[in-house]
């Protein structure tokens, strides 16, 4: 094992970038090494390329960002720094500045001991699996990447949030929302999305109650926007009489929604609601990953549109979106991708489209959701422990494939683990890109049916 991976703490390397424990597996040396390799990859096809660099609000961000800037400069790149900014803002600025790519310093929804780097290409998306694999191989090699630039020159850009919001406002009808005069509770969890989030909502004429507004990185609740973490948001919606509540994750690429009754409606609804707003006025193909609810298929069918499926991961969704010319896409974790704004999951685009939907349907959000199909989804994690854990998972997935290959009503997808679609529901079993676990997602008409289907799959896979 190379020195840069010698820590016992996990360093996760995938198409999603790198994540590790700060001071252990995630250090300035790791950030410098990965940034240098990414910068060299970009510079191999572009002379003196411009790279956009930003970070979320974690206290370890400045040190890691400085190391990443050094690595990019060592690779012959120019650097535009946005300071604290959302991941989708980096995507927007890559396009606006005609940059060759970028790096976002973030561990997304992981808790504060973690940090990491997201690598973005000139389209503002994560690299393909093939390119990511080559980057990871170089990272894990014994190749040395010493600093060779005595001083780094970084261009500071302070208008990125305004640019992001302005581009989004051009894709919706701001006047429609402004006339409604929404009261919104926004939970930014002391992350990077609050600056652009309040900018957007204010310009849409909303009265905003802002929780976790200061970008300190001292998350006032666990940062993944799940039901059990959003009690304060639900309470604030009820107490303030708000029309809606929004919860961002630390780098603001995901959004969870709370309705006017203070009820968490689930991240799976975020993409479905956003798609319902957009497809009503701009019908076209949609895309979602294999772990995303059938809700998006139901919404698309309302407007005579088709949903194309991809492997999990923004880069995979974006690739399918480009190939089918999708007008919207995303993932069931609250990630909405509006290509007219950016190819990155964007909580701001999601907020704007959900507000537009409430306006156009002239109903409270709770009434809109009540009229949509309901499914029960179970999301389970399976710890992968031991040196043979991955091989056991692979054997388990093969057993599932063999079991259902002859099933007359089963449809199999094997491009990302294994997904089995059955009349009574579907399951998706796959290794995580970001953590040492496997993920098992089951969706059916009710919890009992989902649990029964999940038990059957785990029995077949012996997991």
GIDAKA-V131241 format. One record per helix or strand of 2 or more residues. SS is the DSSP state (alpha for helix, beta for strand). FROM is the first residue (numbers start at 1). TO is the last residue. If there is no record, write none. Layout:
ss=SS from=FROM to=TO
ss=SS from=FROM to=TO
This chain:
ss=alpha from=3 to=5
ss=beta from=11 to=14
ss=beta from=17 to=22
ss=alpha from=28 to=43
ss=beta from=50 to=55
ss=alpha from=61 to=74
ss=beta from=78 to=84
ss=alpha from=87 to=96
ss=beta from=101 to=105
ss=beta from=114 to=120
ss=alpha from=129 to=140
ss=beta from=154 to=156
ss=alpha from=160 to=169
ss=alpha from=174 to=180
ss=beta from=183 to=187
ss=alpha from=194 to=203
ss=beta from=207 to=211
ss=alpha from=227 to=229
ss=alpha from=231 to=240
ss=beta from=244 to=248
ss=beta from=255 to=258
ss=alpha from=268 to=281
ss=beta from=286 to=289
ss=alpha from=295 to=302
ss=beta from=307 to=310
ss=alpha from=314 to=324
ss=beta from=328 to=331
ss=beta from=335 to=337
ss=alpha from=347 to=361
ss=alpha from=365 to=370
ss=beta from=376 to=383
ss=alpha from=389 to=404
ss=beta from=411 to=413
ss=beta from=418 to=422
ss=beta from=425 to=431
ss=beta from=437 to=444
ss=alpha from=447 to=461
